[in-house]
Every structure is written in C-alpha cells, then in structure tokens.
C-alpha cells in the first residue's frame, strides 16, 4: 500500500490525500488544498528542489553512494576519471569507453594562450587563486561560443570534456601566477592527478615525476569530493542551468558559491583552529571552551551527516600513507588528540558531532605543499564533474527555470512623499 499524508485546510474544510513518493510529497498537490500559502524553509532545510539519480546520502547511517556504488568501493578500486565518467554517464565505463574518455580529456587540457597571457596575467599580483579561477571559467564561454547550443548532445559533451580537462590547468595557472612562477604547460603523458601536480610544482627539470603515493592520495581526494548531492554549489549550478546558461557560466556560478567560506573553506578553518590550539596539552581546555560556546570545533559535524562522514574514515587512512612520504604534519598530533577527547565526551557524541571530510583533508593538502588559499581550488577541480552531471540531468529533465516564492514582510502600500516634506 502506498504511503500518504492527509492535509486539511481548516479555513475551507477541504481535505486531500497526498502520496509520499521517494520520501517526499509534491508541493503542487499541497497547493491545491491551501492555494496561495507557501512553505517557508530558509536554506532548503526541509525542501527537495530536484529529483536526481546521481548521488545518494543517508546522513543518519553515514552512507554515500555515487550512482548506487558505495564511496568506499570507489575509493579503494577506482580512479577519479573513471568516477567522473560514472557520474556523468550513469555507468562505469568499459575498457574501450574509458580509453576514449581518458584520451578526450587529455586532448583538451591546454587552454587558449589569450586566457593565460591576456586574462590570467591581467590580475593583480596578489589575486586569490579562487577568484582567478571563477573569472577564468566564466571567460571560457567567450572562447567557445557554440557552448550555448544546448540542444546538440555532441556539442554539450565537448564542453563537459573541456571543463573537466581544463580545470587543473586553470587551477595550477592561478597558483603559479599568485606566487610569481612561470606557467607550466600540461604534460599529457601523465595521468590526471599527476599532470596537475606537474603543473603545480615543476621548476626546471625536463619532466616532473610526482611521487606515486601523493598522486594516488590526490586522486583519492578528488574521488571523495566529486559530488555531494544538493549542496550550495550544486544548487547554484542547477539554478543557473535552469535558465539555460552555457556550462561555463553555470560552472563559474557553482565555483563562486564554493568560494564562500561557509561552503568551501572548512578545511582551512580546521588548520587555523589546530594552530590556535598549539599543543596537545591545550586540547582539553579547548574542548571545554567549545562546550561553553566560546570557540568553534571546526571539522566536526555536518549539515547532512548525523553519523560518521564515510569520507572522513577513508581520508584518515590516506593521511598515514601521505605522511610516510612527506613527514608528519606537526598539527597531526593535535588533531588526533582532539578527535580522541571529543569522541570520548558525551557532549559531542550525544549531539552526533563526528569528524567530517574536512578534518583531515587540510592536513594532507598542507603536507603535500599546497598553500591554504589553494584548498578550495582543490575542491573545485573534482566537484566540476559532479556539477556537470547535475547540469546534464537538469537539461534531460527539461526542468522549469528556478523561481522560488517569498513571504513578503515589508510595509503595506504607502504614498509617495516629496523630499522637502520627509521627516
């Protein structure tokens, strides 16, 4: 028997039964009973704004799946490019499909020389890499004018390939410019993560050979960050895409949302917190200050997960392998002690405040040599695959243009008052 709810409008006495489908009810059916009354839900805390077959999250159980595949299996057995294909096209690729996909992405890693020479190099010397990235992505729409033809699947697919291929190039270029280093061209004999590391760190050697452990760790982090359902950046992507803006403009909007510290800056906040704590001996007093609401416990808890973030468990294991190569991050002991003390305290356990993906990712990035201003850029590179998956899905659904309602709380009608008569 189908599940349902019954809604009664006490003003009219009308009653209607509304079916519960996929865990939700249709607002259009609710509106038939109470027309002109809107759900007031700041932050979409209880409102589903999309139907999606891409990512499944059960926050209470700590489950994350891409297209049905558990994140743990993908992290252990897959690569980022394979996961990107899965997100975009719905299935894991065959060997033949993957080779074609990898070749296509590799072919499009270069950026137009004018993007680098006239655009990126036009920024101020101390420009933030994330601000440069947002602007550069949007600028690409002026180089690929056919991108506005959303009705042609081949044209759309080419823009998707271009964006995934060029994001590491743009990201590395932004970093190199911000530190006064010359631009490094892509080395298409390298894999996706290896190529990015080459463009970041190459100096004068004929070929940069990234450490395989660090390259695998970065690829793994890319997998874990590839998609995460209807977060702020993805919602921005879908809202802009609903106007049928081209993929570059919509991706720039999603990247701009990620630029906000409440969305993409959590791992940087963790490092700042650990630096403030300063020593493992200071952890107990910091925990007590958190309980008194004097300071924040960064990297614990999540808007969606009310259990362990499954990505955090995977990252913690990855951290051990990275630190064997780079040497232990001096903040790691503080982080481990903080986790130990917090998870032994009922104050945090009863509130289901467990470490999330950002608690350890910043430590890994810092150990690998990335400056903190690049952390959000590192988030944007893999998330582009997820954003574009939602972009494709929205177009296939022929979704209406986003246009939420509001509850007006301003003044009633007022008559105009001449300036000399205003008190």
N, C-alpha and C positions, 0 to 999 in steps of 0.2 A: 504494500500500500504506500502510495506517495505521501511524503511528509508535507505538511502545510501549516500555515498560521491563519487565524481568523481576525480580521480587522473590522471594527465597528466605529462608525462616525457618530459620536454622541449628539452632534448638532442636528443630524438628519435622521438618525436611526438606521441608516443603510449599513448592511453587513456584507462582507465579501471574503471568500476563502482564497488565499494566495498560496500557490505551490512553492515549496523550497527546492530549488534546483542548484546543484553544485555548491551547496552551502550558503546560498543567497536567495533573496526574493527580488522580483522585478519592481523597481521604483515606479514604473509606468502603471503597474497594476495597483499599487498603493495609491497613486494619484487619482485613480478612478473612484476611490472611496472618499478621499479627502482632497478634492481639487484645490489648487492654489496654496497648499501647505507644503513647505519644503523641509527636507531633512537638514538639520543644522549640524555639521560634522567638520569642524576645523581640523585641518591636517589629514582628512580622509581616514580617521581612526577606525571607523566602522563602515566605510563605504567602498565597495568594489567599483572601480571606474573602467574595468576592462575584463573581458574573458580572454584567457591566454592558455596556450598549451606548451609553453616554453619551460618555465621553472616552477617547481612545487616546493613549498616550505610548510612544515609543521613545526611551528615555534615551540609548542609545548613538549614535543617529543625530540626536538633537536634534529630534524630531518631536512636535508636539502638535496633536491634531485634536479638534474637538467634533462628535460625530455624523458623523464622516468628513470634515468640512470643515477644511482646514488653517487654523491660527490666523492665519497671515499674510494669507490671503484675507479672513477675517472682520474682522481688524483694519483692513484697508485699505478694505473696501467696506461693512461692516455698522454697525449701532448696537447698543448694549447691550440695549435692549428686544427687538430682533429676535433677538439671540443668546440671550437668556433664553427666548424662545418656542421657539427651536430646541432648547435643552437640555431644556425641559420636555415638549415635544410631539413631538420626534423629527424634525421637518421645518422648513425655513424657511417662514415664513408667506406666503400670498398677500397681495396688497394689501388685500383685504377682511378677511382674518383679522387682519392687522397693525393695521388701523384699529380693529377691535373690541377687540383686545388692548390697544392703547395707551389707548383710551377707558376700558376696565375698570380698568387700573392707575391712570390719572389720577383716576378717580372715588373710589378708595379711599385716597388719600394722607393724608386727615385722620385724626387719632387722637381717641379719646374724650376729652372735656375732663377727665374724672376721672383719666385716665392722666397727663395733664400736671400738673393742679393738685394732686391728692392723692397721686400716686405719685412722679413725677419730682421735683417740688418738695419732697418729703419727704426727699431725700438730703442729706447734709452738703454744705456749700458747696464743699468741695474734693474731692468724689467723682470718681473716674476715669470718664471718659465710657464706657469699655468695660464697666466694672462696672455702670453705669446701664443700658446697652444690654442686657446679658444679662438683668438683672432685669426690664426693661420688656417684652422679648419674651415671657418666661415669663408675665408678668402678663396678657398679651393673651388667654391661654387662658381666663381667668376672665371675660372680656368676650364671648367668642364660644363659648358652651357647646356649640353644635351641631358645633363642630370635632371632637368626639370621635366623630362618626358617620363613620367611615372607609369605610363600605360604599357611601355615596352619592357618586358621582363629581362631581356638581354641587356638593355641599357641600364636598368636598375641594378642588375647583378654586377655589372662592371664598376659601378660607383661603390658598391659594397666591398668588392675586392680592393679597389683603390684605397678606400678609407682604412681597412684593416692593414694593408701593406704599408701605407704612408704614415700611420700614427707613430710607430717607433722612430722613423726618420725625422718627423717634425719634433717629437719629444726630445730626441738627442740633440737636434739642431738648436732648440731653445736653451737647453742646458749649456752647450758649448759656447753659445753667444753670451750667456749670462756670466760665464767665468772667463771670457776673453780668449777662448781656444778656437782654432780654426775648425771649420765644418769638415766632417768625415763622411765620405760617400758610402752608401751601402755596399757590403761585400756579399753578393748573392750566392757565394759558395757556402755561406754559413747558414745555420738554422735561424728560426725567428728570434728566439731569445739571444742566441749567440751574436747575431747581426746587431741587435740593439746594444749589447754590451760593447761590441767593437766600435760602434758609432759614438758611444759614450766615452770610452777610455783610451782609444788608440792615440798614440803620440807620434812616434817616428818609425816604429817597426814596420817592415814590409807587410806583415799580416798580424793582426791581433788574434791571439789564441786564448779565448776565455776558459777559465777553469771549468771542467765539465760539471763539477758539483754545484758551483754557483749558477751556471747556466740552467741546470735542471731545477734548482731551487727557484729561480726567477720564473721559469716556465710553469712550475707548480703554482706559484703565487698568481700567475696570470690565469690559470685554470680556476682557482678559488674565487677570483674577482670577476670572472667573465660575465656573470649575471646574478641578479638577486631580486627577481620579481619586481613589484611596482614600487620601487624606492623613489626618492625625489628626482634623481637624474632621469630614470626611466619614464617617470610620469611627465617630466618636461619634454622628453623625446616624443612621447605619444601625443601630447597636447599640440606641439608644434607640427608634428607629422600629420595630425588630423586636418590641418589647413592645407595639406599637400605641398608644404615647403620641401625643397630638394633635400636629399640625405645629408649633404654637408652642413646646411643651415640648421637642420634638426639636430645633428650630432654636436654642432657648436653650442646649441642651447642646452643640451644634456650635459656637456662638459662644463658650461658656465654654472649649472646647478651644482655640479660636483665641486667646483671651485670654492663654494661656500664652506666655512669651517665646520658647520653643523652636519655636513654630509661627508666631505672627503678629507677632513683634517684630523680625524680621530687618532690615527697612529702617531702623528706629530705631537698631539696633546699628551699621549702616553709618555713619550720621551721627555717632554718638558716636566711632567709630573715626577718621573723617576729621577731626573736631575735635581729637582727641588728636594726630594726625599734625601738624596745624597749618600746614604749609607744604610746597610741592612739594619743597623741598630735603631734607626729612626722609623722603621716601618710600623711597630706597634703604636707609637704616638700618632703617626699619620692616620692609621686606621681609626683611632679614637676620634681624631679631628673630623674624619669623614662622617662618623656616626653622630657627631654634634652638628653636622651640616655646615662646617666651617670651610671645608675644601671638597673637591670633587674626586671620586675614584674613577679615573679615566681608564677606558678599555674593559670595563666590566658592565654587564647588562647589554641589552639590545632592544630596539623598538619591536622586533618580531620575535626573537628567541626568548622563551621563558625557561630555558634549559641550557645546557652547554651548546655553544655555537659549534657545529660539527667542523667548521673550517679552522677553528682555533686549535682543536686537537691535532689536526694534520700539520698546521704551521709549527706547533711546538716541537714535533718530531723533526721537521725540516731544519729548525733552528740549530739543533745539535750537529747536523751534518755541515751546515754553513760555518759554525764557529770552529769546527775542526780545521777548516781551511783558513779562515780569516783571523783566528784567535778569538777568545771570548769577549763579547761586548761587556765593558765594565759595568753596565747597568743591568746585566742579566741577573746577577745575584740578588739585586734589589727586587727585580720583577718576580723571581721565583719565591722570594720571601713574602712579597706582597700577596701573591696568589695563595701561598700556604696559610698565611694568617687569616686572610679574608674567608677562605673556604672552610676554615675551622671555626668561624664565628657565625652563630645562628642569625645574627643581624642581617648578614648578606645572603646566607643560604635560604632563609625563610622568604626573602624578597627575590629569590632566584636571580641573584646578581653573580653571574659566572663570567670568566674571561671570554671576550669575543675576538673576532679575527684581527682586530687592530692592536690587541695587547702585545703580540709578538712580532707582527709584520714590520713595524717600525724598527725594532731591534735588528732584524735581519737586513733590512734596507741600509741601515746605518753601518752595519758591519761590512756590507758589500761596497761601501764607499759613496752611496748616494746621499747628497745633501738633503736636508729636511724639506726644502722647497720643491724637491722633485717627487716627494711621496705621493701627492695627489695626481701628478702626471703619470706615475707608475700605475695608479688606479685606473686612469682614463684609457690607457692603451688597451688592456684586455676588455674593459667594460664596453668598448666600442662594438665588439661582436654581439654582446647582449642587446645593446641599444638598437643595433641594426636588425636584429632578429625581431624585436618588437615593432620596428618600423615596417618591416615586410609583413608581419602578421596583421598590423592595423590596416594596411592597404588591402590585403586579401579579404579582410572582414568588411571592407567598404564602410568603415566607421564614420559616424557623423562628426562634424567639427566640434571640438570641445567647447562647451559653453555652459559652465556651472551657474546655478542660481545664487542669489544672495538674500539675506534678510536685511531689509533697509532699517536702519536705526537713527537716521538723521532727522532734521527738523521737518515739520509739516510745511505746507505751502506758505511762502512769505512773499510780500510785495516789495518791489524794488524801492530803495530809499536813496534819494540824491545824496551825493558825497557831503555837501555842506550841511545836511540835516542828520548825519550819522553821529550818534553819541559815543 
